[in-house]
Amino acid sequence: MHAVAGQLQGPSTPLRSISQRLGSFGLIADVQYADDDDGWNYRKTSRRYYRHGLQVLRWATADWIDEAAITPRCMRFAVDLGDVIDGKNEPVGASYSALRAATAIFDEFQHAVGPVHHCVGNHELYNFSKATYVKEVTLHTQSRHADDASIPPRATAVAYYTFTEPSLPSYLFVVLDPYGQSTIGSPVDSPEYANAVEFLSRNNPNENKNSSLGMPRDESLRCTEFNGAVDDTQLAWLANVLATAVANKQNVVLFTHVPIHPDTCRPGGVLLWNYAKVTALLDGHASSVRAVFSGHSHRNGYAEDHGIHYMVFHAALECPPTDNDAENRAYATVDVYENGLHVRGAGVIPSKTISW
């Protein structure tokens, strides 16, 4: 890969001198709400604020709703990049109550503005089966302000889909499922599950496949159970989606919980198993693919490769409650132009302008 990597930062001046703003959408990653005391990540290197993550989500939706009121017909939708609740909920029987606490906040946005789309993360799959996730989370995306093309298909049985927005006719948005082949997201009797077990057995020497202890400090670290792969069926679907977008001269923006470019999340412990296959597919359609937004890393990250911009966002979970609330938050508003995107970061999320 020949990529330009770095922090998620860049010019803060929007693209108004080039084109008019067509619309905007919100982004937030890794809220990981649980009604539990503050704790640490498993390496004891990052503090986690399980209750406060929900407050960061409240700030985000309130800001987006306020912007929609101030600038009518501009804010269109929002995207939760995954891990909206934490795996801590499942052992204490709090999965549904935690999810309801989060979706109640999303519902305020859906009622006032438009749909909130969701990316499946590992923590959702610690709480629910994939089928339950689709029913309770994917299909929770709905709004009286949205038409059928702007929400997931009502009959879907999978956690990946495309959607459009009438005010952004030159754009196609794609939600991916990075756990289509995994030990936490695939049915245990499926070929995808068997393939995931074989992948981990071959690439992770540890008895605990959720651990990367002793493994090389490179992309090998991705070979853990909390990551996964885009399955073959989904890859074939994505190839068709991208080919059609190229033929229609659409700008494609993708959302996925797990990062798919190694330069966004070095040394690589939170990377898609089959990242090389997916990035090669995107590279082959680079005339249409513009940006990929992810979470999972809990840190900001950025890379540009073949003109495609890969951005990874800091976790809302790791924003500490302090007196300086304006700085200790993590979400963004993305302004959409005919020839670019402007990411307006809040708190620890820097701003970034990309154009083509």
N, C-alpha and C positions, 0 to 999 in steps of 0.2 A: 504494500500500500504506500502511496505517495500522498501523505496528508500533512496539513498544517494544523498543529495542535496547540492548545493553550487554555487559558481560563476563559470562562464565559464572560467576555467583556468586549467593548468596542465602542464605536461612535454612538453618542446618545442623540444625535440629531435625526429626526424621522425623515422619511422620503418625500415630504410634501413638495419639495422643489422638483421632484421627478414625476410624481403622480399623486392623485388624491387618495386619501384613505378610503378603502372600500368597506371596512368593517374591522371588528376586533374580537378576540376571544381570550378567555382566562386559562391559566395553567397553574396547577399545584401538584406537588409530589410528596408521598410518604408522610401522611398525617399520622398514621399508626396509632390511632386513638385507643386507649384503654383506661378504665377507671382504676388506675394503679399508681403507686408512688414512682417518682423519678428513678431511673436506673442507668445502666450502661449497655453498650453493644457487647457482643460476646468476646471481643478482644480487650475490653475495658479501656478503650481509647477515646470513646465519644459518649457524652452524657445524653440521655434520652428523657424527654419530658412528656410522658404519655397523656396526661390530662391536658396539658397546655397546647398540644397539637391541635385539639379541637378549637381552641381560641384562635389560633393562626388561621384555621379554615373559616371561622366566623369573620375575621378581618378581611380575608380575601373575598368572600362572597359579598360582604357589605360594600367593599370598594367597587366591585364589578357592578353591583346593583346601583350604587350612586352614580357611577359613570354612565350607565344606561339611562338614568333619569336626566342627567345633565346633557348628554349627547344622544338624543333619541335615534333609534335605528342604526346604531353603530356597534354596540356590544351584541354579539350574536349567540355565543355558546361558551361553555367552559369544559375543560378536560381535567379529570383526576387521573394522574399518571400512575396510579396504583398504590397499594398498601395503605388504604384509607383507615383500616383498623389493624390492630396488632395481634400477633399470634397468642399473646398472653390471655386473650379473651376466651379461647376455646376450652382450656382446662378447667375454668371456673364457670362454664356455662353461660358466658356473657356475649357470645358471638352476635346474636341477633339484637340484643339491647345496644351494644356498641355500634352496630351497623345502623340501627334506627336513629341513634344520636347524630351520626354523620349525615345520613340521608335527609334528616329533618332540616339541616342547614342547606344542603343542596336543593331541597324542595323550595326554599325561599327564592333561590335564583331561578329555578325552573318556572315558578309561578310568575315572577316579575319580568324575566328576561328571555330565557330560552333553555334548551336542553343542556344537561351536564353529562358528558360522556365519560366512561370509565375504562381504564386499562387494568387487566387482571395482574395482580402481583402475588408474590409468594405468600405474603401474610394473609391475603384473602383465602388462599388455598390451604393455609393452616387451620382456617375456620370453617370452610365450606368445601364440598365437592365442586368440581367444575360445573356440573349440571345445576346445582343449587346456586352457584355464583351467577350463572347466566340468568336464571329466573329472578333472583333477588337483587342483582346489581346491574348487569347489562340491560335488562328490560325495565329497570327503574328509570332509564333515560327516556323522558317524555316531557312534553311541554305544549301548552295550548298555543304557544308562539311558533311552533315548528310544524312543518309538513312531514309526510311520511319519509321523504328522501333525506331528511335532516336528523333522523333517529335510527337506532338499530332496527333491522327487520323484525316484526313482531313474532314471526315463527322461527327465529334463529335458534339453533341448538349449540352454537359455537360463540366464542368470545372475541372473534375478529369480524370486521365488517368495514364497509366504506360508507361515508355520508357526504352530502353536499349541503350548501347553504345558498338559497336563492339570490342573496345579495352579493355572492362571491362566485359567479358562474364559471370563472376560469380556474377554479380550485376544486380539487378532489382531496378529501381527508380520509385517512386510513388508520384504523385501530388494529394493532397486531396482538396476537396471543403468544408471548415468548415461552409459554409452558405447554405448548401443543404436544411436545415430546418431553416428558419429565416424570419423575417419580412422585411428584406432589400434585400434578395436574392431569395426568392421564389415567384412565380406568385401569385397574390392576390386571384385567384380563385382555388388555389391548396390545397390539404390536408396538405401539408407541411407548408403552410402559416397559415392555421387554427390551426395546432398543435403548431406553434410558438407563435401565439397570446394567446392560452390557457396556454402554458408554462409560458409566461411572466405574464399573469394575476394571475396565481397561485403562482408565486415565487417572483414577484416584486410589493411591495405595492404602489409604486410611480405612480402618474398620468403620469409623463414623464417616459416612460419605457427605456429611454436612461440614466436615472439617477439611481445611487445606493445609494442615500442619505438616511441615517438612517438605512441602512441594516447592518447585522452583518459583522464584518471584517474577513470573511472566504470565502469559495468557493461560498457562496450565492451571493457574489458580481458579479459573472459571469452572473447573470440573467438580462442582459441588451440587448438592441437592437443592440449594436455594436459588440456583439458576436453572435454565432449561433451554430448549431449542424450539424453533419454528418447525413444525412437522411437515412432512412431504406434501400432504394434501393442501395445507395452508400455503406452502411455497408455490405450488402449481396455481393456486387461486391468485396469489399475489403477482405472479408472472403475467397472468391474463389481465389483471387489474392495471398493471403498469403499461403493458402493451397497448391497451385500449386508451389509457390516458395520453400516451405519446401520440397515438393516432388522432386524438381529439385536441391535441395541443393544450392539455390541462397542466396546471401546476399542482404537484402532489406533495402533501405534508403528512407525515406519519407520526403516530403516537404509540409508544410501547414502554412498558415498565422497565425492562432490562435493556441496558445500553447495547448497541450493536456495532460500535466502532471502538477498537481497543485504545485509541489515543484519547478518548474521553474519560477513561477510568483506569489509568495505569495504577498498579501493575497488571490488573486484569481480573481481580477476584469477583467482580460483579458484571461479568460479560456474558453475552449470549453464547451458548455452546457452539452453535453453527454460524457464528458471526461472519466468517469468511464467505460462506455460501450466500448469506443474505446481502452482505455489502456488494458482492459481485453482481447479484441480481439488480440491486439499486444502481450500481455503476453502469450497467448495460442500458439503463433507462434514464441516464443523468440529464437528458434534455428536458425531462419533466419533473424528476424528483428534486425538490428544493430543500427540504428540511426534515429532520427526525428529532423528536423531543422524547426524552426519557427521564426516569427517576432512578430508584434502586441503589445508586451509589452513595446517596446522602451528601454528596459534595458536588459543587458546580464543575462542569467539564465542557470542553468544546473541541471540535476538530472539523476541518473542511477537507473533503476528499472528492475528487472529480467534480468539484463545484457543488457538492451536496454538503449542507451544514448540519452537523450533529451536535445537539445541545443536551446536556444533562443537568438537572436542577437539584439544588440543596434540599434536604428534607425539612418539612415543616416540623417534624418531630424533634429536631435538634435545635430549635430556636428557644433559648432560655427565657423564662419569664423574668423581666427586669423592668426598671423604671423607664428605659428607653425602648418603648414598644415599636416605635417607627423603624428602628434598625433591626430589631430581633424578630423578624418575620421573613417568610420565604414563599413567594408566589410571583406571578408575572401576568401582565397583559400584553398580548401580541397584536400589534396593529398590522393589518393586511393591506398591501398595495398591489397594483397590477404587476409591478416589477420588483417586489421585495417584501420583506417582513421587518418590523421593528419590535424587538422584545423590550418592554418597559418593566424592568425588575423592581420588586419591592423588597426592602430590607437587605438581606444578604444575597439576593439575586441581582447580579449586575445587568445593565442594559446592553443590548447588542443590535446592530443593524446589519442585515444582509440584503444583497440586491443581485439581480441578474439581468 
